[in-house]
Amino acid sequence: MESAVSKLQTRKITSRFLIQKGACDAQIARFILVGGDDLDLTEELCLKHAEKFNWTWAAYNLLTDTACLRYSVAITEAREAYFRRVNRWWAFWDTYENAQRDLALARACAFYHAWVSPENQIAEGHGEYTLNISQASA
């Protein structure tokens, strides 16, 4: 099921932009495997690949300062929940794996929402990605 946000907003990102921002070769290779040289970043895509990408690196290197702050605030609760679960149930591997996955999902979701947010409007000439926001008719 698609969320209302993902139906309304996507923003394109390119491998060239990732290279310009200093992404590592492994992350660029994963990106290209997922979408080629460019792709429309959707919430579903972020969640599907939540554990494959370093969303925190992406937040600190690809977002504007204001959008990065939005990301940080959004993952604070998920990070605290993760540490409560891991510290309490450290001996149970399945709980650890589930906590890891939940945190990855929270990071991916938070990055997506920060990426498409008004706070992440990019000044002309900043980066190599294009804004592609479409409005669904009501």
C-alpha positions as a LaTeX table, in Angstrom:
\begin{tabular}{lrrr}
\hline
Residue & $x$ (\AA) & $y$ (\AA) & $z$ (\AA) \\
\hline
Met1 & 0.00 & 0.00 & 0.00 \\
Glu2 & 1.41 & 3.38 & $-1.01$ \\
Ser3 & 1.36 & 6.26 & 1.41 \\
Ala4 & $-0.19$ & 9.58 & 0.40 \\
Val5 & 3.21 & 11.28 & 0.58 \\
Ser6 & 4.91 & 8.87 & $-1.80$ \\
Lys7 & 2.08 & 9.23 & $-4.34$ \\
Leu8 & 2.53 & 12.98 & $-4.34$ \\
Gln9 & 6.26 & 13.47 & $-4.12$ \\
Thr10 & 9.34 & 12.02 & $-5.67$ \\
Arg11 & 12.69 & 13.57 & $-6.20$ \\
Lys12 & 15.25 & 12.30 & $-8.67$ \\
Ile13 & 18.77 & 11.50 & $-7.55$ \\
Thr14 & 21.69 & 10.56 & $-9.80$ \\
Ser15 & 24.86 & 8.53 & $-9.43$ \\
Arg16 & 26.77 & 11.61 & $-10.59$ \\
Phe17 & 25.41 & 13.60 & $-7.64$ \\
Leu18 & 26.45 & 10.81 & $-5.26$ \\
Ile19 & 29.96 & 10.82 & $-6.74$ \\
Gln20 & 30.20 & 14.61 & $-6.41$ \\
Lys21 & 29.19 & 14.37 & $-2.77$ \\
Gly22 & 31.85 & 11.72 & $-2.04$ \\
Ala23 & 29.78 & 8.54 & $-1.73$ \\
Cys24 & 31.89 & 5.39 & $-1.48$ \\
Asp25 & 32.21 & 3.02 & $-4.43$ \\
Ala26 & 30.13 & 0.31 & $-2.73$ \\
Gln27 & 27.17 & 2.65 & $-2.14$ \\
Ile28 & 27.37 & 4.00 & $-5.71$ \\
Ala29 & 27.44 & 0.45 & $-7.08$ \\
Arg30 & 24.37 & $-0.47$ & $-5.00$ \\
Phe31 & 22.60 & 2.66 & $-6.20$ \\
Ile32 & 23.30 & 1.80 & $-9.84$ \\
Leu33 & 22.08 & $-1.78$ & $-9.31$ \\
Val34 & 18.82 & $-0.44$ & $-7.89$ \\
Gly35 & 18.09 & 2.28 & $-10.42$ \\
Gly36 & 20.77 & 2.78 & $-13.01$ \\
Asp37 & 22.37 & 6.20 & $-13.22$ \\
Asp38 & 19.34 & 7.99 & $-11.88$ \\
Leu39 & 16.11 & 7.15 & $-10.14$ \\
Asp40 & 13.07 & 8.74 & $-8.63$ \\
Leu41 & 13.46 & 8.31 & $-4.89$ \\
Thr42 & 10.17 & 7.15 & $-3.36$ \\
Glu43 & 9.29 & 6.13 & 0.17 \\
Glu44 & 8.66 & 2.55 & $-0.98$ \\
Leu45 & 12.07 & 2.38 & $-2.66$ \\
Cys46 & 13.78 & 3.68 & 0.48 \\
Leu47 & 11.99 & 1.16 & 2.69 \\
Lys48 & 12.65 & $-1.71$ & 0.30 \\
His49 & 16.37 & $-0.98$ & 0.41 \\
Ala50 & 16.51 & 0.24 & 4.02 \\
Glu51 & 19.35 & $-2.06$ & 5.04 \\
Lys52 & 21.42 & $-1.60$ & 1.88 \\
Phe53 & 22.18 & 2.10 & 2.05 \\
Asn54 & 23.84 & 4.30 & 4.65 \\
Trp55 & 20.97 & 6.70 & 5.25 \\
Thr56 & 22.78 & 8.64 & 7.95 \\
Trp57 & 25.67 & 9.37 & 5.58 \\
Ala58 & 23.14 & 10.39 & 2.95 \\
Ala59 & 21.37 & 12.70 & 5.38 \\
Tyr60 & 24.56 & 14.46 & 6.45 \\
Asn61 & 25.98 & 14.73 & 2.93 \\
Leu62 & 23.04 & 15.09 & 0.56 \\
Leu63 & 20.46 & 17.12 & 2.48 \\
Thr64 & 20.42 & 20.81 & 3.25 \\
Asp65 & 21.24 & 21.69 & 6.87 \\
Thr66 & 17.58 & 22.25 & 7.72 \\
Ala67 & 16.47 & 18.98 & 6.09 \\
Cys68 & 19.30 & 17.14 & 7.86 \\
Leu69 & 18.04 & 18.47 & 11.18 \\
Arg70 & 14.58 & 17.20 & 10.24 \\
Tyr71 & 16.11 & 13.75 & 9.60 \\
Ser72 & 17.98 & 13.77 & 12.93 \\
Val73 & 14.86 & 14.67 & 14.89 \\
Ala74 & 12.84 & 12.01 & 13.08 \\
Ile75 & 15.23 & 9.17 & 13.92 \\
Thr76 & 15.86 & 10.13 & 17.55 \\
Glu77 & 12.94 & 8.10 & 18.91 \\
Ala78 & 13.76 & 5.09 & 16.71 \\
Arg79 & 17.40 & 5.17 & 17.81 \\
Glu80 & 16.41 & 5.30 & 21.49 \\
Ala81 & 14.00 & 2.39 & 21.00 \\
Tyr82 & 16.76 & 0.45 & 19.26 \\
Phe83 & 19.18 & 0.89 & 22.15 \\
Arg84 & 16.52 & $-0.05$ & 24.71 \\
Arg85 & 15.81 & $-3.29$ & 22.84 \\
Val86 & 19.45 & $-4.20$ & 22.20 \\
Asn87 & 20.62 & $-3.42$ & 25.72 \\
Arg88 & 17.78 & $-5.34$ & 27.30 \\
Trp89 & 17.78 & $-8.39$ & 25.03 \\
Trp90 & 21.39 & $-8.49$ & 23.82 \\
Ala91 & 21.56 & $-12.27$ & 24.20 \\
Phe92 & 18.78 & $-12.96$ & 21.72 \\
Trp93 & 20.03 & $-12.62$ & 18.15 \\
Asp94 & 16.58 & $-12.46$ & 16.56 \\
Thr95 & 15.68 & $-9.48$ & 18.75 \\
Tyr96 & 18.93 & $-7.79$ & 17.76 \\
Glu97 & 18.28 & $-8.43$ & 14.05 \\
Asn98 & 14.72 & $-7.11$ & 14.34 \\
Ala99 & 15.94 & $-4.02$ & 16.18 \\
Gln100 & 18.57 & $-3.45$ & 13.47 \\
Arg101 & 15.94 & $-3.76$ & 10.75 \\
Asp102 & 13.53 & $-1.42$ & 12.53 \\
Leu103 & 16.24 & 1.21 & 12.91 \\
Ala104 & 17.21 & 0.86 & 9.22 \\
Leu105 & 13.56 & 1.29 & 8.22 \\
Ala106 & 13.25 & 4.37 & 10.41 \\
Arg107 & 16.40 & 5.88 & 8.89 \\
Ala108 & 15.23 & 5.17 & 5.32 \\
Cys109 & 11.79 & 6.64 & 5.97 \\
Ala110 & 13.21 & 9.70 & 7.72 \\
Phe111 & 15.67 & 10.30 & 4.86 \\
Tyr112 & 12.92 & 10.07 & 2.26 \\
His113 & 10.71 & 12.57 & 4.09 \\
Ala114 & 13.62 & 14.97 & 4.60 \\
Trp115 & 14.66 & 14.53 & 0.95 \\
Val116 & 11.24 & 15.58 & $-0.41$ \\
Ser117 & 10.62 & 18.22 & 2.26 \\
Pro118 & 10.38 & 21.94 & 1.46 \\
Glu119 & 13.43 & 22.40 & 3.71 \\
Asn120 & 15.49 & 20.50 & 1.13 \\
Gln121 & 14.74 & 22.82 & $-1.78$ \\
Ile122 & 18.04 & 23.15 & $-3.57$ \\
Ala123 & 19.43 & 26.39 & $-4.84$ \\
Glu124 & 19.97 & 26.54 & $-8.59$ \\
Gly125 & 23.15 & 24.77 & $-9.65$ \\
His126 & 23.48 & 22.78 & $-6.40$ \\
Gly127 & 24.08 & 19.15 & $-7.27$ \\
Glu128 & 23.14 & 17.06 & $-10.25$ \\
Tyr129 & 19.65 & 15.98 & $-9.44$ \\
Thr130 & 16.36 & 17.36 & $-10.56$ \\
Leu131 & 13.23 & 18.19 & $-8.66$ \\
Asn132 & 10.32 & 16.09 & $-9.86$ \\
Ile133 & 7.33 & 16.69 & $-7.63$ \\
Ser134 & 4.01 & 15.66 & $-9.11$ \\
Gln135 & 0.60 & 16.36 & $-7.64$ \\
Ala136 & $-2.03$ & 13.66 & $-7.79$ \\
Ser137 & $-5.51$ & 14.86 & $-8.60$ \\
Ala138 & $-7.96$ & 14.61 & $-5.74$ \\
\hline
\end{tabular}
